């Protein structure tokens, strides 16, 4: 099964930085910045590319992800300084877990390169 589905269900314990009815937020196990959080929808969608068959549902999912990202950025002290939000889509986009998720990176000045 999907590792993020197992984290959402509690089958794999992972401390939650934030949770609401639609998403959970956990710390990335391999952080790429001082603060690296993952915003994970509770519903399983493979990637950003897979959510648009039902456009309204896709828009809601994206809205839920970015709303939670901003809430957790405030909660974790990343604002007003700022943060980076990234969604990797597909193998060539750098996606390694095939359950849609948004990365929130901050706590330091982010470079202009994308990696």
Backbone as CSV, one residue per row, in Angstrom:
resi,resn,N_x,N_y,N_z,CA_x,CA_y,CA_z,C_x,C_y,C_z
1,UNK,0.816,-1.220,0.000,0.000,0.000,0.000,0.843,1.260,0.000
2,UNK,0.176,2.364,-0.099,0.826,3.682,-0.182,1.303,4.125,1.199
3,UNK,2.578,4.522,1.280,3.148,4.933,2.565,2.412,6.146,3.143
4,UNK,2.008,7.106,2.317,1.302,8.278,2.853,-0.103,7.911,3.309
5,UNK,-0.765,6.978,2.623,-2.081,6.500,3.102,-1.929,5.847,4.471
6,UNK,-0.828,5.106,4.667,-0.576,4.449,5.956,-0.285,5.477,7.049
7,UNK,0.379,6.564,6.703,0.626,7.637,7.668,-0.689,8.340,8.008
8,UNK,-1.507,8.636,6.991,-2.809,9.279,7.215,-3.670,8.416,8.139
9,UNK,-3.704,7.102,7.899,-4.558,6.199,8.683,-4.020,5.958,10.089
10,UNK,-2.741,6.273,10.316,-2.120,6.026,11.607,-1.430,4.675,11.684
11,UNK,-1.514,3.881,10.600,-0.844,2.576,10.560,0.668,2.752,10.724
12,UNK,1.208,3.812,10.114,2.608,4.201,10.328,2.572,5.474,11.170
13,UNK,3.078,5.419,12.406,3.036,6.623,13.248,3.963,7.705,12.708
14,UNK,3.468,8.925,12.672,4.277,10.069,12.252,3.690,11.297,12.926
15,UNK,4.490,11.985,13.751,3.957,13.147,14.462,3.420,14.195,13.479
16,UNK,2.245,14.697,13.762,1.598,15.683,12.886,1.874,17.086,13.392
17,UNK,2.381,17.899,12.498,2.633,19.307,12.806,1.314,20.076,12.752
18,UNK,0.403,19.593,11.883,-0.888,20.238,11.665,-1.824,19.184,11.079
19,UNK,-3.105,19.332,11.394,-4.100,18.460,10.786,-5.426,19.191,10.753
20,UNK,-6.161,19.015,9.669,-7.544,19.466,9.609,-8.356,18.355,8.946
21,UNK,-9.564,18.645,8.523,-10.412,17.607,7.963,-9.931,17.043,6.639
22,UNK,-9.051,17.777,5.952,-8.662,17.412,4.591,-7.214,16.977,4.430
23,UNK,-6.333,17.465,5.298,-4.896,17.221,5.133,-4.235,16.940,6.472
24,UNK,-3.053,16.336,6.384,-2.138,16.290,7.522,-0.829,16.937,7.064
25,UNK,-0.054,17.427,8.032,1.266,17.976,7.743,2.262,17.286,8.676
26,UNK,3.314,16.751,8.057,4.379,16.087,8.815,5.727,16.679,8.406
27,UNK,6.753,16.395,9.214,8.117,16.807,8.858,8.691,15.813,7.868
28,UNK,9.390,16.319,6.861,10.067,15.444,5.899,11.210,14.718,6.605
29,UNK,11.332,13.422,6.372,12.396,12.628,7.005,13.779,12.963,6.450
30,UNK,13.827,13.546,5.252,15.105,13.918,4.624,15.028,15.391,4.236
31,UNK,15.091,16.286,5.242,14.839,17.711,4.958,15.851,18.322,3.997
32,UNK,15.317,19.166,3.105,16.132,19.887,2.122,16.360,21.334,2.549
33,UNK,15.815,21.711,3.705,16.014,23.050,4.265,15.803,22.938,5.770
34,UNK,16.067,24.048,6.499,15.946,23.999,7.964,14.553,23.559,8.391
35,UNK,13.539,24.044,7.686,12.171,23.576,7.893,11.713,22.948,6.583
36,UNK,11.288,21.691,6.632,10.805,20.996,5.428,9.607,20.157,5.850
37,UNK,8.431,20.619,5.476,7.178,19.983,5.851,6.485,19.431,4.617
38,UNK,5.694,18.374,4.809,4.910,17.776,3.734,3.435,17.955,4.063
39,UNK,2.709,18.571,3.147,1.261,18.715,3.273,0.647,17.598,2.430
40,UNK,-0.057,16.690,3.095,-0.546,15.465,2.455,-2.065,15.420,2.542
41,UNK,-2.752,15.376,1.386,-4.212,15.237,1.442,-4.587,13.873,2.014
42,UNK,-5.677,13.840,2.771,-6.131,12.573,3.348,-6.635,11.626,2.267
43,UNK,-7.201,12.172,1.205,-7.643,11.339,0.082,-6.452,11.021,-0.812
44,UNK,-6.415,9.801,-1.343,-5.302,9.394,-2.198,-5.547,9.832,-3.646
45,UNK,-4.675,10.688,-4.136,-4.561,10.982,-5.563,-3.101,10.761,-5.900
46,UNK,-2.829,10.184,-7.058,-1.454,9.834,-7.424,-0.579,11.079,-7.547
47,UNK,-1.079,12.092,-8.266,-0.272,13.286,-8.507,-1.170,14.439,-8.910
48,UNK,-0.576,15.605,-9.054,-1.305,16.793,-9.509,-1.922,16.546,-10.880
49,UNK,-1.273,15.710,-11.687,-1.758,15.440,-13.043,-3.017,14.580,-13.056
50,UNK,-3.341,13.951,-11.931,-4.428,12.969,-11.895,-5.724,13.526,-11.310
51,UNK,-5.755,14.785,-10.889,-6.898,15.250,-10.091,-7.937,16.049,-10.866
52,UNK,-7.766,16.191,-12.180,-8.609,17.143,-12.909,-9.798,16.531,-13.634
53,UNK,-10.007,15.209,-13.515,-11.193,14.625,-14.155,-12.451,15.251,-13.585
54,UNK,-12.448,15.498,-12.280,-13.504,16.262,-11.620,-12.868,17.597,-11.256
55,UNK,-13.103,18.605,-12.105,-12.398,19.879,-11.960,-12.668,20.527,-10.611
56,UNK,-13.914,20.486,-10.148,-14.245,21.100,-8.857,-13.486,20.418,-7.720
57,UNK,-13.416,19.093,-7.768,-12.687,18.349,-6.737,-11.197,18.671,-6.804
58,UNK,-10.660,18.787,-8.011,-9.254,19.150,-8.180,-8.948,20.515,-7.595
59,UNK,-9.807,21.484,-7.891,-9.620,22.836,-7.344,-9.692,22.832,-5.821
60,UNK,-10.616,22.045,-5.272,-10.739,21.973,-3.821,-9.480,21.365,-3.215
61,UNK,-8.972,20.297,-3.818,-7.762,19.652,-3.305,-6.588,20.620,-3.298
62,UNK,-6.384,21.325,-4.411,-5.279,22.285,-4.496,-5.469,23.407,-3.469
63,UNK,-6.699,23.880,-3.337,-6.987,24.911,-2.341,-6.690,24.428,-0.933
64,UNK,-7.097,23.191,-0.624,-6.838,22.622,0.703,-5.338,22.556,0.977
65,UNK,-4.550,22.135,-0.031,-3.102,22.015,0.145,-2.467,23.365,0.454
66,UNK,-2.796,24.377,-0.349,-2.155,25.678,-0.174,-2.678,26.426,1.048
67,UNK,-3.936,26.232,1.400,-4.453,26.845,2.626,-3.720,26.270,3.836
68,UNK,-3.567,24.947,3.874,-2.850,24.310,4.981,-1.385,24.726,4.992
69,UNK,-0.777,24.838,3.818,0.635,25.269,3.740,0.802,26.635,4.377
70,UNK,-0.089,27.558,4.076,0.031,28.899,4.629,-0.227,28.901,6.136
71,UNK,-1.214,28.124,6.577,-1.490,28.038,8.025,-0.279,27.488,8.775
72,UNK,0.310,26.422,8.240,1.434,25.794,8.935,2.678,26.683,8.838
73,UNK,2.838,27.413,7.749,3.961,28.351,7.634,3.875,29.413,8.731
74,UNK,2.667,29.916,8.980,2.478,30.888,10.070,2.747,30.223,11.414
75,UNK,2.187,29.038,11.619,2.333,28.294,12.878,3.796,28.026,13.196
76,UNK,4.580,27.701,12.164,5.985,27.320,12.359,6.943,28.506,12.262
77,UNK,6.408,29.730,12.163,7.238,30.928,12.178,7.940,31.234,10.870
78,UNK,7.461,30.647,9.763,8.088,30.918,8.460,7.633,32.243,7.866
79,UNK,6.542,32.766,8.362,6.059,34.071,7.906,6.253,35.071,9.036
80,UNK,6.611,36.323,8.721,6.557,36.946,7.398,7.784,36.748,6.513
81,UNK,8.837,36.076,6.990,10.070,35.968,6.190,9.827,35.283,4.847
82,UNK,9.016,34.218,4.855,8.669,33.560,3.602,9.015,32.088,3.584
83,UNK,8.499,31.423,2.573,8.718,29.991,2.393,8.554,29.653,0.922
84,UNK,8.990,28.458,0.566,8.815,27.954,-0.793,7.825,26.793,-0.725
85,UNK,6.909,26.744,-1.695,5.985,25.616,-1.797,6.205,24.943,-3.140
86,UNK,6.320,23.609,-3.120,6.670,22.854,-4.318,5.810,21.595,-4.395
87,UNK,5.290,21.318,-5.580,4.645,20.037,-5.845,5.404,19.380,-6.992
88,UNK,6.000,18.224,-6.723,6.685,17.459,-7.757,5.659,16.543,-8.418
89,UNK,5.654,16.512,-9.744,4.672,15.711,-10.478,5.385,14.769,-11.435
90,UNK,5.210,13.467,-11.210,5.789,12.466,-12.097,7.266,12.234,-11.832
91,UNK,7.775,11.183,-12.436,9.158,10.767,-12.214,10.134,11.871,-12.593
92,UNK,9.972,12.456,-13.785,10.914,13.489,-14.218,10.740,14.787,-13.442
93,UNK,9.596,14.959,-12.802,9.377,16.115,-11.938,9.930,15.916,-10.540
94,UNK,10.503,14.746,-10.285,11.122,14.477,-8.990,10.185,13.865,-7.972
95,UNK,9.000,13.423,-8.404,8.070,12.806,-7.459,8.570,11.416,-7.088
96,UNK,8.674,11.149,-5.776,9.158,9.844,-5.327,8.090,9.049,-4.588
97,UNK,7.095,9.722,-4.017,5.954,9.033,-3.408,4.734,9.407,-4.233
98,UNK,4.048,8.407,-4.754,2.962,8.667,-5.704,1.615,8.784,-4.995
99,UNK,1.601,9.761,-4.075,0.410,10.252,-3.388,0.650,11.756,-3.355
100,UNK,-0.215,12.505,-4.020,-0.048,13.958,-4.136,0.360,14.565,-2.797
101,UNK,1.356,15.443,-2.807,1.757,16.164,-1.601,2.487,17.443,-1.984
102,UNK,2.456,18.383,-1.066,3.084,19.682,-1.274,4.208,19.852,-0.262
103,UNK,5.370,20.258,-0.732,6.515,20.535,0.136,6.483,22.001,0.560
104,UNK,6.693,22.251,1.843,6.858,23.606,2.380,8.281,23.675,2.913
105,UNK,9.084,24.560,2.308,10.494,24.677,2.658,10.784,26.080,3.143
106,UNK,11.554,26.201,4.211,11.893,27.530,4.713,12.827,27.453,5.908
107,UNK,12.813,28.546,6.666,13.709,28.657,7.812,15.093,29.136,7.430
108,UNK,15.260,29.460,6.161,16.537,29.960,5.642,16.237,30.661,4.312
109,UNK,17.221,31.423,3.819,17.057,32.056,2.509,17.163,30.970,1.456
110,UNK,16.109,30.871,0.633,16.088,29.855,-0.407,16.803,30.410,-1.640
111,UNK,17.633,29.583,-2.280,18.326,30.013,-3.488,17.363,30.164,-4.645
112,UNK,17.852,30.742,-5.719,17.012,30.930,-6.895,16.972,29.700,-7.781
113,UNK,17.869,28.757,-7.548,17.863,27.524,-8.342,16.731,26.629,-7.858
114,UNK,16.297,25.740,-8.722,15.306,24.751,-8.330,15.963,23.392,-8.378
115,UNK,15.813,22.630,-7.311,16.450,21.316,-7.235,15.443,20.286,-6.755
